[in-house]
Amino acid sequence: MSNQLINLLDSSATGFNRIADFVKTLAGGDSEMPLAEVLIISRVLFAVVMIGFIGYFFDRMKLSLLPVESNVKTKNRQG
């Protein structure tokens, strides 16, 4: 069990190191990233943004197509 935990922590540290290298590259450091890693990061970011836009689009379509029902009930006054 401890070997699995160590492997999990090592793999997450590798991901964190990739992100740290990417930030260093953007900041003007001399750390170079391979093109493959840059493409992977850009694809993941693009996918996250597109999923957000698709969700926003369907939410707006739902709100515009369905009539808004009020929870206020009209009371008939008898006088």
N, CA, C and O atoms as a CHARMM CRD file, in Angstrom:
* protein
*
  316
    1    1 MET  N      0.82000  -1.19500   0.00000 PROA 1      0.00000
    2    1 MET  CA     0.00000   0.00000   0.00000 PROA 1      0.00000
    3    1 MET  C      0.86400   1.26000   0.00000 PROA 1      0.00000
    4    1 MET  O      0.53200   2.24200  -0.66300 PROA 1      0.00000
    5    2 SER  N      1.95500   1.23300   0.73000 PROA 2      0.00000
    6    2 SER  CA     2.80200   2.41400   0.79600 PROA 2      0.00000
    7    2 SER  C      3.47900   2.68000  -0.55100 PROA 2      0.00000
    8    2 SER  O      3.72600   3.83500  -0.89700 PROA 2      0.00000
    9    3 ASN  N      3.78000   1.62600  -1.31400 PROA 3      0.00000
   10    3 ASN  CA     4.37400   1.82800  -2.64100 PROA 3      0.00000
   11    3 ASN  C      3.40100   2.53700  -3.57400 PROA 3      0.00000
   12    3 ASN  O      3.80500   3.38100  -4.37400 PROA 3      0.00000
   13    4 GLN  N      2.11300   2.19400  -3.47200 PROA 4      0.00000
   14    4 GLN  CA     1.11700   2.85800  -4.30200 PROA 4      0.00000
   15    4 GLN  C      1.01000   4.33700  -3.92800 PROA 4      0.00000
   16    4 GLN  O      0.87400   5.18700  -4.80800 PROA 4      0.00000
   17    5 LEU  N      1.07000   4.64700  -2.64700 PROA 5      0.00000
   18    5 LEU  CA     1.00500   6.03700  -2.20300 PROA 5      0.00000
   19    5 LEU  C      2.23100   6.81200  -2.67900 PROA 5      0.00000
   20    5 LEU  O      2.11700   7.95600  -3.11700 PROA 5      0.00000
   21    6 ILE  N      3.39000   6.19100  -2.59200 PROA 6      0.00000
   22    6 ILE  CA     4.61700   6.84200  -3.05100 PROA 6      0.00000
   23    6 ILE  C      4.54500   7.10500  -4.55400 PROA 6      0.00000
   24    6 ILE  O      4.93300   8.17800  -5.01600 PROA 6      0.00000
   25    7 ASN  N      4.05500   6.13800  -5.31000 PROA 7      0.00000
   26    7 ASN  CA     3.92500   6.32800  -6.76000 PROA 7      0.00000
   27    7 ASN  C      2.93400   7.44500  -7.08500 PROA 7      0.00000
   28    7 ASN  O      3.15500   8.21800  -8.01700 PROA 7      0.00000
   29    8 LEU  N      1.84300   7.53200  -6.31900 PROA 8      0.00000
   30    8 LEU  CA     0.85500   8.58600  -6.53700 PROA 8      0.00000
   31    8 LEU  C      1.46600   9.95800  -6.25300 PROA 8      0.00000
   32    8 LEU  O      1.26300  10.90200  -7.01700 PROA 8      0.00000
   33    9 LEU  N      2.20300  10.06300  -5.17000 PROA 9      0.00000
   34    9 LEU  CA     2.83100  11.33800  -4.83000 PROA 9      0.00000
   35    9 LEU  C      3.90900  11.71000  -5.84700 PROA 9      0.00000
   36    9 LEU  O      4.06500  12.88500  -6.18100 PROA 9      0.00000
   37   10 ASP  N      4.65000  10.72200  -6.33900 PROA 10     0.00000
   38   10 ASP  CA     5.67200  11.00900  -7.34500 PROA 10     0.00000
   39   10 ASP  C      5.04400  11.49100  -8.64500 PROA 10     0.00000
   40   10 ASP  O      5.56100  12.41200  -9.27700 PROA 10     0.00000
   41   11 SER  N      3.93400  10.87900  -9.05000 PROA 11     0.00000
   42   11 SER  CA     3.28900  11.29300 -10.30300 PROA 11     0.00000
   43   11 SER  C      2.67400  12.67400 -10.17400 PROA 11     0.00000
   44   11 SER  O      2.69800  13.44100 -11.13600 PROA 11     0.00000
   45   12 SER  N      2.12100  13.01700  -9.01100 PROA 12     0.00000
   46   12 SER  CA     1.56100  14.36000  -8.83900 PROA 12     0.00000
   47   12 SER  C      2.67200  15.39300  -8.75800 PROA 12     0.00000
   48   12 SER  O      2.49900  16.52200  -9.21700 PROA 12     0.00000
   49   13 ALA  N      3.80500  15.02600  -8.18200 PROA 13     0.00000
   50   13 ALA  CA     4.93600  15.94500  -8.13700 PROA 13     0.00000
   51   13 ALA  C      5.46400  16.20600  -9.53800 PROA 13     0.00000
   52   13 ALA  O      5.88300  17.32300  -9.84200 PROA 13     0.00000
   53   14 THR  N      5.45100  15.20100 -10.38700 PROA 14     0.00000
   54   14 THR  CA     5.89700  15.38200 -11.77200 PROA 14     0.00000
   55   14 THR  C      4.98600  16.36100 -12.48800 PROA 14     0.00000
   56   14 THR  O      5.46400  17.22100 -13.22900 PROA 14     0.00000
   57   15 GLY  N      3.68000  16.24400 -12.27900 PROA 15     0.00000
   58   15 GLY  CA     2.73900  17.18700 -12.88600 PROA 15     0.00000
   59   15 GLY  C      2.94900  18.59400 -12.37500 PROA 15     0.00000
   60   15 GLY  O      2.87800  19.55700 -13.13900 PROA 15     0.00000
   61   16 PHE  N      3.20900  18.71700 -11.08300 PROA 16     0.00000
   62   16 PHE  CA     3.46000  20.03200 -10.51200 PROA 16     0.00000
   63   16 PHE  C      4.75300  20.61500 -11.07200 PROA 16     0.00000
   64   16 PHE  O      4.83000  21.81300 -11.34400 PROA 16     0.00000
   65   17 ASN  N      5.75600  19.77800 -11.24300 PROA 17     0.00000
   66   17 ASN  CA     7.02000  20.25400 -11.81500 PROA 17     0.00000
   67   17 ASN  C      6.83400  20.73900 -13.24700 PROA 17     0.00000
   68   17 ASN  O      7.45400  21.72000 -13.65700 PROA 17     0.00000
   69   18 ARG  N      5.98900  20.06100 -14.00200 PROA 18     0.00000
   70   18 ARG  CA     5.72000  20.50700 -15.37400 PROA 18     0.00000
   71   18 ARG  C      5.06200  21.87400 -15.37900 PROA 18     0.00000
   72   18 ARG  O      5.40900  22.73500 -16.18700 PROA 18     0.00000
   73   19 ILE  N      4.11000  22.07300 -14.47500 PROA 19     0.00000
   74   19 ILE  CA     3.42800  23.36900 -14.40000 PROA 19     0.00000
   75   19 ILE  C      4.40900  24.45000 -13.94800 PROA 19     0.00000
   76   19 ILE  O      4.39100  25.56700 -14.46500 PROA 19     0.00000
   77   20 ALA  N      5.26800  24.11000 -12.97700 PROA 20     0.00000
   78   20 ALA  CA     6.25800  25.08200 -12.51200 PROA 20     0.00000
   79   20 ALA  C      7.22600  25.45700 -13.63500 PROA 20     0.00000
   80   20 ALA  O      7.58100  26.62700 -13.77900 PROA 20     0.00000
   81   21 ASP  N      7.65600  24.47400 -14.43100 PROA 21     0.00000
   82   21 ASP  CA     8.53300  24.76600 -15.56600 PROA 21     0.00000
   83   21 ASP  C      7.83600  25.64900 -16.58700 PROA 21     0.00000
   84   21 ASP  O      8.44900  26.54500 -17.16700 PROA 21     0.00000
   85   22 PHE  N      6.54900  25.39200 -16.80500 PROA 22     0.00000
   86   22 PHE  CA     5.78600  26.19700 -17.76100 PROA 22     0.00000
   87   22 PHE  C      5.70600  27.65400 -17.29800 PROA 22     0.00000
   88   22 PHE  O      5.86300  28.57700 -18.09600 PROA 22     0.00000
   89   23 VAL  N      5.46000  27.84700 -15.99500 PROA 23     0.00000
   90   23 VAL  CA     5.38000  29.20700 -15.45200 PROA 23     0.00000
   91   23 VAL  C      6.74600  29.89700 -15.53900 PROA 23     0.00000
   92   23 VAL  O      6.82600  31.08500 -15.85400 PROA 23     0.00000
   93   24 LYS  N      7.81400  29.15000 -15.25900 PROA 24     0.00000
   94   24 LYS  CA     9.16100  29.72100 -15.38000 PROA 24     0.00000
   95   24 LYS  C      9.45500  30.13700 -16.80900 PROA 24     0.00000
   96   24 LYS  O     10.07600  31.17500 -17.04100 PROA 24     0.00000
   97   25 THR  N      9.01600  29.33900 -17.76300 PROA 25     0.00000
   98   25 THR  CA     9.23500  29.67100 -19.16900 PROA 25     0.00000
   99   25 THR  C      8.48900  30.94300 -19.53800 PROA 25     0.00000
  100   25 THR  O      9.01900  31.79600 -20.25000 PROA 25     0.00000
  101   26 LEU  N      7.25700  31.07000 -19.05400 PROA 26     0.00000
  102   26 LEU  CA     6.48200  32.27500 -19.33700 PROA 26     0.00000
  103   26 LEU  C      7.09800  33.50500 -18.67300 PROA 26     0.00000
  104   26 LEU  O      7.01600  34.61100 -19.20800 PROA 26     0.00000
  105   27 ALA  N      7.70900  33.31000 -17.51600 PROA 27     0.00000
  106   27 ALA  CA     8.29700  34.42300 -16.79000 PROA 27     0.00000
  107   27 ALA  C      9.64900  34.84600 -17.36500 PROA 27     0.00000
  108   27 ALA  O     10.23200  35.83300 -16.91700 PROA 27     0.00000
  109   28 GLY  N     10.13700  34.11900 -18.33500 PROA 28     0.00000
  110   28 GLY  CA    11.38800  34.49600 -18.97000 PROA 28     0.00000
  111   28 GLY  C     12.57900  33.73400 -18.45500 PROA 28     0.00000
  112   28 GLY  O     13.71700  34.11400 -18.73100 PROA 28     0.00000
  113   29 GLY  N     12.35400  32.67700 -17.71900 PROA 29     0.00000
  114   29 GLY  CA    13.46400  31.86200 -17.24500 PROA 29     0.00000
  115   29 GLY  C     14.08500  31.07400 -18.38400 PROA 29     0.00000
  116   29 GLY  O     13.55400  31.05000 -19.49400 PROA 29     0.00000
  117   30 ASP  N     15.19500  30.44000 -18.11200 PROA 30     0.00000
  118   30 ASP  CA    15.87800  29.70200 -19.16200 PROA 30     0.00000
  119   30 ASP  C     15.49100  28.22800 -19.17800 PROA 30     0.00000
  120   30 ASP  O     16.15400  27.42300 -19.83100 PROA 30     0.00000
  121   31 SER  N     14.42800  27.86600 -18.47000 PROA 31     0.00000
  122   31 SER  CA    13.95100  26.49200 -18.47100 PROA 31     0.00000
  123   31 SER  C     13.19500  26.23000 -19.77400 PROA 31     0.00000
  124   31 SER  O     12.25300  26.94800 -20.10800 PROA 31     0.00000
  125   32 GLU  N     13.60900  25.21000 -20.49500 PROA 32     0.00000
  126   32 GLU  CA    12.96500  24.89400 -21.77400 PROA 32     0.00000
  127   32 GLU  C     11.99000  23.74200 -21.60000 PROA 32     0.00000
  128   32 GLU  O     12.26600  22.77100 -20.89500 PROA 32     0.00000
  129   33 MET  N     10.85000  23.86900 -22.25400 PROA 33     0.00000
  130   33 MET  CA     9.85200  22.81000 -22.24900 PROA 33     0.00000
  131   33 MET  C      9.79600  22.19400 -23.62400 PROA 33     0.00000
  132   33 MET  O      9.88100  22.90400 -24.62600 PROA 33     0.00000
  133   34 PRO  N      9.65600  20.89100 -23.68800 PROA 34     0.00000
  134   34 PRO  CA     9.47900  20.26700 -25.00400 PROA 34     0.00000
  135   34 PRO  C      8.14700  20.68100 -25.62100 PROA 34     0.00000
  136   34 PRO  O      7.18600  20.98600 -24.91500 PROA 34     0.00000
  137   35 LEU  N      8.11200  20.68500 -26.92600 PROA 35     0.00000
  138   35 LEU  CA     6.90900  21.09700 -27.63900 PROA 35     0.00000
  139   35 LEU  C      5.73000  20.19200 -27.30200 PROA 35     0.00000
  140   35 LEU  O      4.59100  20.65800 -27.24700 PROA 35     0.00000
  141   36 ALA  N      5.98500  18.91400 -27.07800 PROA 36     0.00000
  142   36 ALA  CA     4.90000  17.97700 -26.77000 PROA 36     0.00000
  143   36 ALA  C      4.18500  18.37200 -25.48400 PROA 36     0.00000
  144   36 ALA  O      2.96000  18.28300 -25.40700 PROA 36     0.00000
  145   37 GLU  N      4.93300  18.80600 -24.47200 PROA 37     0.00000
  146   37 GLU  CA     4.30100  19.20200 -23.21000 PROA 37     0.00000
  147   37 GLU  C      3.50800  20.48900 -23.36600 PROA 37     0.00000
  148   37 GLU  O      2.44500  20.64000 -22.76400 PROA 37     0.00000
  149   38 VAL  N      4.01100  21.40600 -24.16000 PROA 38     0.00000
  150   38 VAL  CA     3.28000  22.64700 -24.40400 PROA 38     0.00000
  151   38 VAL  C      1.96900  22.34800 -25.11600 PROA 38     0.00000
  152   38 VAL  O      0.94000  22.94300 -24.79700 PROA 38     0.00000
  153   39 LEU  N      1.99800  21.44000 -26.06900 PROA 39     0.00000
  154   39 LEU  CA     0.77500  21.07300 -26.78900 PROA 39     0.00000
  155   39 LEU  C     -0.23200  20.38900 -25.88100 PROA 39     0.00000
  156   39 LEU  O     -1.43500  20.62200 -26.00100 PROA 39     0.00000
  157   40 ILE  N      0.24500  19.55200 -24.97700 PROA 40     0.00000
  158   40 ILE  CA    -0.66300  18.87600 -24.04400 PROA 40     0.00000
  159   40 ILE  C     -1.34400  19.89900 -23.13500 PROA 40     0.00000
  160   40 ILE  O     -2.55500  19.83600 -22.92300 PROA 40     0.00000
  161   41 ILE  N     -0.56800  20.83600 -22.59900 PROA 41     0.00000
  162   41 ILE  CA    -1.13000  21.85700 -21.71900 PROA 41     0.00000
  163   41 ILE  C     -2.14000  22.71900 -22.46500 PROA 41     0.00000
  164   41 ILE  O     -3.20400  23.03600 -21.93100 PROA 41     0.00000
  165   42 SER  N     -1.81300  23.09700 -23.69000 PROA 42     0.00000
  166   42 SER  CA    -2.73000  23.94500 -24.44800 PROA 42     0.00000
  167   42 SER  C     -4.01000  23.19500 -24.80900 PROA 42     0.00000
  168   42 SER  O     -5.08900  23.78700 -24.80900 PROA 42     0.00000
  169   43 ARG  N     -3.90700  21.91700 -25.11300 PROA 43     0.00000
  170   43 ARG  CA    -5.11300  21.13300 -25.42200 PROA 43     0.00000
  171   43 ARG  C     -6.01400  20.99400 -24.21200 PROA 43     0.00000
  172   43 ARG  O     -7.23500  21.09000 -24.33200 PROA 43     0.00000
  173   44 VAL  N     -5.42400  20.77000 -23.04700 PROA 44     0.00000
  174   44 VAL  CA    -6.23000  20.64100 -21.82900 PROA 44     0.00000
  175   44 VAL  C     -6.93100  21.96000 -21.51700 PROA 44     0.00000
  176   44 VAL  O     -8.11800  21.96500 -21.19400 PROA 44     0.00000
  177   45 LEU  N     -6.21400  23.07200 -21.60900 PROA 45     0.00000
  178   45 LEU  CA    -6.82900  24.36900 -21.35600 PROA 45     0.00000
  179   45 LEU  C     -7.93300  24.67600 -22.36100 PROA 45     0.00000
  180   45 LEU  O     -8.98000  25.21000 -21.99400 PROA 45     0.00000
  181   46 PHE  N     -7.70400  24.34000 -23.62200 PROA 46     0.00000
  182   46 PHE  CA    -8.71300  24.55100 -24.65000 PROA 46     0.00000
  183   46 PHE  C     -9.96100  23.72600 -24.35800 PROA 46     0.00000
  184   46 PHE  O    -11.08000  24.21500 -24.51700 PROA 46     0.00000
  185   47 ALA  N     -9.77600  22.46600 -23.92700 PROA 47     0.00000
  186   47 ALA  CA   -10.91800  21.60200 -23.62200 PROA 47     0.00000
  187   47 ALA  C    -11.72300  22.15600 -22.44800 PROA 47     0.00000
  188   47 ALA  O    -12.95400  22.13600 -22.47800 PROA 47     0.00000
  189   48 VAL  N    -11.04500  22.64500 -21.42400 PROA 48     0.00000
  190   48 VAL  CA   -11.75100  23.19500 -20.26300 PROA 48     0.00000
  191   48 VAL  C    -12.56200  24.42800 -20.66300 PROA 48     0.00000
  192   48 VAL  O    -13.71200  24.57800 -20.25100 PROA 48     0.00000
  193   49 VAL  N    -11.96400  25.30300 -21.46200 PROA 49     0.00000
  194   49 VAL  CA   -12.67800  26.50800 -21.89700 PROA 49     0.00000
  195   49 VAL  C    -13.86700  26.14800 -22.77900 PROA 49     0.00000
  196   49 VAL  O    -14.94000  26.73500 -22.63400 PROA 49     0.00000
  197   50 MET  N    -13.69800  25.19900 -23.68400 PROA 50     0.00000
  198   50 MET  CA   -14.80600  24.81200 -24.56800 PROA 50     0.00000
  199   50 MET  C    -15.94700  24.17100 -23.79300 PROA 50     0.00000
  200   50 MET  O    -17.11400  24.41700 -24.09900 PROA 50     0.00000
  201   51 ILE  N    -15.62800  23.35500 -22.79500 PROA 51     0.00000
  202   51 ILE  CA   -16.68500  22.76100 -21.97100 PROA 51     0.00000
  203   51 ILE  C    -17.45200  23.85600 -21.23400 PROA 51     0.00000
  204   51 ILE  O    -18.67000  23.76900 -21.08200 PROA 51     0.00000
  205   52 GLY  N    -16.74800  24.87500 -20.78000 PROA 52     0.00000
  206   52 GLY  CA   -17.41700  25.99900 -20.12200 PROA 52     0.00000
  207   52 GLY  C    -18.32800  26.74800 -21.06500 PROA 52     0.00000
  208   52 GLY  O    -19.45400  27.08900 -20.70000 PROA 52     0.00000
  209   53 PHE  N    -17.85600  27.01300 -22.28700 PROA 53     0.00000
  210   53 PHE  CA   -18.70000  27.70900 -23.25900 PROA 53     0.00000
  211   53 PHE  C    -19.91000  26.88900 -23.65600 PROA 53     0.00000
  212   53 PHE  O    -21.00100  27.43600 -23.81700 PROA 53     0.00000
  213   54 ILE  N    -19.73900  25.59100 -23.81400 PROA 54     0.00000
  214   54 ILE  CA   -20.87200  24.73000 -24.18000 PROA 54     0.00000
  215   54 ILE  C    -21.89700  24.70600 -23.05100 PROA 54     0.00000
  216   54 ILE  O    -23.09900  24.78600 -23.30500 PROA 54     0.00000
  217   55 GLY  N    -21.43200  24.59700 -21.80700 PROA 55     0.00000
  218   55 GLY  CA   -22.35200  24.62100 -20.67200 PROA 55     0.00000
  219   55 GLY  C    -23.09100  25.93800 -20.57300 PROA 55     0.00000
  220   55 GLY  O    -24.29400  25.95800 -20.31200 PROA 55     0.00000
  221   56 TYR  N    -22.38100  27.04500 -20.77900 PROA 56     0.00000
  222   56 TYR  CA   -23.01100  28.36100 -20.74800 PROA 56     0.00000
  223   56 TYR  C    -24.04700  28.49100 -21.85900 PROA 56     0.00000
  224   56 TYR  O    -25.13100  29.02900 -21.63100 PROA 56     0.00000
  225   57 PHE  N    -23.72900  28.00500 -23.06200 PROA 57     0.00000
  226   57 PHE  CA   -24.64300  28.07700 -24.19900 PROA 57     0.00000
  227   57 PHE  C    -25.93200  27.31300 -23.90900 PROA 57     0.00000
  228   57 PHE  O    -27.02500  27.83600 -24.12400 PROA 57     0.00000
  229   58 PHE  N    -25.80800  26.07000 -23.41800 PROA 58     0.00000
  230   58 PHE  CA   -27.00800  25.28000 -23.15000 PROA 58     0.00000
  231   58 PHE  C    -27.81500  25.85900 -21.99000 PROA 58     0.00000
  232   58 PHE  O    -29.04200  25.76000 -21.98900 PROA 58     0.00000
  233   59 ASP  N    -27.15500  26.45300 -21.01300 PROA 59     0.00000
  234   59 ASP  CA   -27.87400  27.09000 -19.91800 PROA 59     0.00000
  235   59 ASP  C    -28.68600  28.27100 -20.43900 PROA 59     0.00000
  236   59 ASP  O    -29.84200  28.44700 -20.05500 PROA 59     0.00000
  237   60 ARG  N    -28.09100  29.07900 -21.30700 PROA 60     0.00000
  238   60 ARG  CA   -28.80700  30.22200 -21.88800 PROA 60     0.00000
  239   60 ARG  C    -29.95200  29.76200 -22.78800 PROA 60     0.00000
  240   60 ARG  O    -31.01800  30.37700 -22.79700 PROA 60     0.00000
  241   61 MET  N    -29.73600  28.68200 -23.54500 PROA 61     0.00000
  242   61 MET  CA   -30.80900  28.16300 -24.39600 PROA 61     0.00000
  243   61 MET  C    -31.97200  27.66900 -23.54800 PROA 61     0.00000
  244   61 MET  O    -33.13400  27.88400 -23.89300 PROA 61     0.00000
  245   62 LYS  N    -31.65700  27.00200 -22.42900 PROA 62     0.00000
  246   62 LYS  CA   -32.71500  26.51200 -21.54700 PROA 62     0.00000
  247   62 LYS  C    -33.51700  27.67000 -20.97200 PROA 62     0.00000
  248   62 LYS  O    -34.74300  27.60300 -20.89100 PROA 62     0.00000
  249   63 LEU  N    -32.83000  28.72500 -20.57500 PROA 63     0.00000
  250   63 LEU  CA   -33.53100  29.86900 -19.99700 PROA 63     0.00000
  251   63 LEU  C    -34.36300  30.62500 -21.02500 PROA 63     0.00000
  252   63 LEU  O    -35.40500  31.18400 -20.68200 PROA 63     0.00000
  253   64 SER  N    -33.92000  30.65100 -22.27900 PROA 64     0.00000
  254   64 SER  CA   -34.66400  31.41500 -23.27400 PROA 64     0.00000
  255   64 SER  C    -35.82400  30.62300 -23.87100 PROA 64     0.00000
  256   64 SER  O    -36.80300  31.22000 -24.31900 PROA 64     0.00000
  257   65 LEU  N    -35.73900  29.30600 -23.88800 PROA 65     0.00000
  258   65 LEU  CA   -36.80300  28.50900 -24.49800 PROA 65     0.00000
  259   65 LEU  C    -37.92200  28.15800 -23.52000 PROA 65     0.00000
  260   65 LEU  O    -39.08800  28.10100 -23.91000 PROA 65     0.00000
  261   66 LEU  N    -37.58500  27.92700 -22.27800 PROA 66     0.00000
  262   66 LEU  CA   -38.60400  27.55100 -21.31000 PROA 66     0.00000
  263   66 LEU  C    -39.20000  28.80600 -20.68300 PROA 66     0.00000
  264   66 LEU  O    -38.46700  29.71000 -20.28400 PROA 66     0.00000
  265   67 PRO  N    -40.52500  28.86400 -20.59600 PROA 67     0.00000
  266   67 PRO  CA   -41.13100  30.04000 -19.95100 PROA 67     0.00000
  267   67 PRO  C    -40.80800  30.04000 -18.45300 PROA 67     0.00000
  268   67 PRO  O    -40.74100  28.99200 -17.81000 PROA 67     0.00000
  269   68 VAL  N    -40.61900  31.20400 -17.94300 PROA 68     0.00000
  270   68 VAL  CA   -40.31200  31.33900 -16.52200 PROA 68     0.00000
  271   68 VAL  C    -41.61400  31.26600 -15.75400 PROA 68     0.00000
  272   68 VAL  O    -42.52300  32.06500 -15.97900 PROA 68     0.00000
  273   69 GLU  N    -41.70200  30.32100 -14.85800 PROA 69     0.00000
  274   69 GLU  CA   -42.90800  30.15000 -14.06300 PROA 69     0.00000
  275   69 GLU  C    -42.71500  30.83900 -12.71800 PROA 69     0.00000
  276   69 GLU  O    -41.70900  30.64000 -12.03700 PROA 69     0.00000
  277   70 SER  N    -43.67900  31.63500 -12.35900 PROA 70     0.00000
  278   70 SER  CA   -43.60500  32.35500 -11.09700 PROA 70     0.00000
  279   70 SER  C    -44.14300  31.46800  -9.98100 PROA 70     0.00000
  280   70 SER  O    -45.10300  30.72100 -10.17400 PROA 70     0.00000
  281   71 ASN  N    -43.52500  31.55600  -8.83200 PROA 71     0.00000
  282   71 ASN  CA   -43.98800  30.79400  -7.67700 PROA 71     0.00000
  283   71 ASN  C    -45.10300  31.51600  -6.92700 PROA 71     0.00000
  284   71 ASN  O    -45.67400  30.96200  -5.98700 PROA 71     0.00000
  285   72 VAL  N    -45.41600  32.73800  -7.32900 PROA 72     0.00000
  286   72 VAL  CA   -46.44900  33.51200  -6.66800 PROA 72     0.00000
  287   72 VAL  C    -47.81500  33.07300  -7.20300 PROA 72     0.00000
  288   72 VAL  O    -48.05500  33.08100  -8.41000 PROA 72     0.00000
  289   73 LYS  N    -48.68600  32.69900  -6.29700 PROA 73     0.00000
  290   73 LYS  CA   -50.02300  32.27200  -6.70000 PROA 73     0.00000
  291   73 LYS  C    -50.98900  33.41800  -6.51100 PROA 73     0.00000
  292   73 LYS  O    -50.93200  34.14000  -5.51600 PROA 73     0.00000
  293   74 THR  N    -51.87800  33.57900  -7.48000 PROA 74     0.00000
  294   74 THR  CA   -52.86800  34.64800  -7.38300 PROA 74     0.00000
  295   74 THR  C    -53.99200  34.21200  -6.43600 PROA 74     0.00000
  296   74 THR  O    -54.44100  33.06500  -6.45400 PROA 74     0.00000
  297   75 LYS  N    -54.41600  35.14100  -5.63300 PROA 75     0.00000
  298   75 LYS  CA   -55.49700  34.84800  -4.68300 PROA 75     0.00000
  299   75 LYS  C    -56.75400  35.56500  -5.15400 PROA 75     0.00000
  300   75 LYS  O    -56.73600  36.75300  -5.47800 PROA 75     0.00000
  301   76 ASN  N    -57.82400  34.82000  -5.18000 PROA 76     0.00000
  302   76 ASN  CA   -59.10600  35.39800  -5.54200 PROA 76     0.00000
  303   76 ASN  C    -59.74600  35.99000  -4.27900 PROA 76     0.00000
  304   76 ASN  O    -59.93200  35.30400  -3.27400 PROA 76     0.00000
  305   77 ARG  N    -60.06300  37.23700  -4.36200 PROA 77     0.00000
  306   77 ARG  CA   -60.71600  37.87900  -3.20900 PROA 77     0.00000
  307   77 ARG  C    -62.22900  37.78800  -3.37600 PROA 77     0.00000
  308   77 ARG  O    -62.79700  38.07900  -4.42800 PROA 77     0.00000
  309   78 GLN  N    -62.81900  37.38500  -2.32200 PROA 78     0.00000
  310   78 GLN  CA   -64.27900  37.34400  -2.32300 PROA 78     0.00000
  311   78 GLN  C    -64.77400  38.47000  -1.44300 PROA 78     0.00000
  312   78 GLN  O    -64.43500  38.54200  -0.26200 PROA 78     0.00000
  313   79 GLY  N    -65.57100  39.34200  -2.01400 PROA 79     0.00000
  314   79 GLY  CA   -65.95200  40.50700  -1.24700 PROA 79     0.00000
  315   79 GLY  C    -67.35300  40.70600  -1.08500 PROA 79     0.00000
  316   79 GLY  O    -67.76900  41.67200  -0.44700 PROA 79     0.00000
